[in-house]
Amino acid sequence: MGPKKGAAKSTENSDQEAGPKLIDIDEKLNLILTKLGNIEFRLNLIESKQSDFEKSLNHVHQENEGIQLKQRDLSKSIVEIESKIGKLEGLESRIEAAEYAERAKCVELNGIPYDKSENLNLAYQKLLSSFKSDKLPTTIDKIYRIRQSKRIIIKFTQTNQRNEFFQQYRKNIQSLSALGFKETGRIYINEVLSRAQSTLFWKTRQFKVEYNYKYVWTSNQRIYLRKTPDSDAIPINSEDDLETLKLL
């Protein structure tokens, strides 16, 4: 029995209808595959960038660790430097205290002219003969002239001897003629100051003249000003003190 004509025709129609659908599906699959390919490419690109980012991040971490190590080393160095500075400051303080103690044993006589054949120890003995004090030693630690100036330094062995000499000299102010010099004039006595204090004392004396202060003097290596005989003594510790007085 042969095939039916109607059935064959139906199958042919189905094949004809399925063809375009398959083509459409195939195109859609290709489109999907293309999009998937693009997505895969972008994923690979993202992964590549992520890998580069991780490398950069690791590099940053390594640099940060290096910086932290350097900071720790720097902090350690700063502590060591501060410790050394503290020791130096302590040493400077001790040196300054020792120098202060040495200066406290000294007086300076200013105004005695230089003589290449001079005998300074004999000049000191002449000064003692005019003082009415049994607290002053006949022998001293040293006496010397500063270069060939009119400044002579007398150093005693004890601070109290220096103080007694200072007081006696001010009670019995000496002249050049009293020491046997042909010249006339007064011999001034001063404390021995540090270089900085000497500079400040010189500026204070200039200030005294310019601003009509009556007195300027030193005591225990400190500088003082007084406006009038009845006014209070003003300690001068720095040039800032002089600047402040200018505004008064």
GIFENUR-V995990 format. One record per helix or strand. SS is the DSSP state (helix for helix, strand for strand). FROM is the first residue (numbers start at 0). LEN is the number of residues. If there is no record, write none. Layout:
BEGIN
SS	FROM	LEN
SS	FROM	LEN
END
This chain:
BEGIN
helix	4	99
strand	105	5
helix	119	10
strand	141	4
strand	150	5
helix	158	13
strand	174	1
helix	176	3
strand	185	1
strand	187	4
helix	194	16
strand	214	5
strand	221	5
strand	233	3
helix	238	8
END
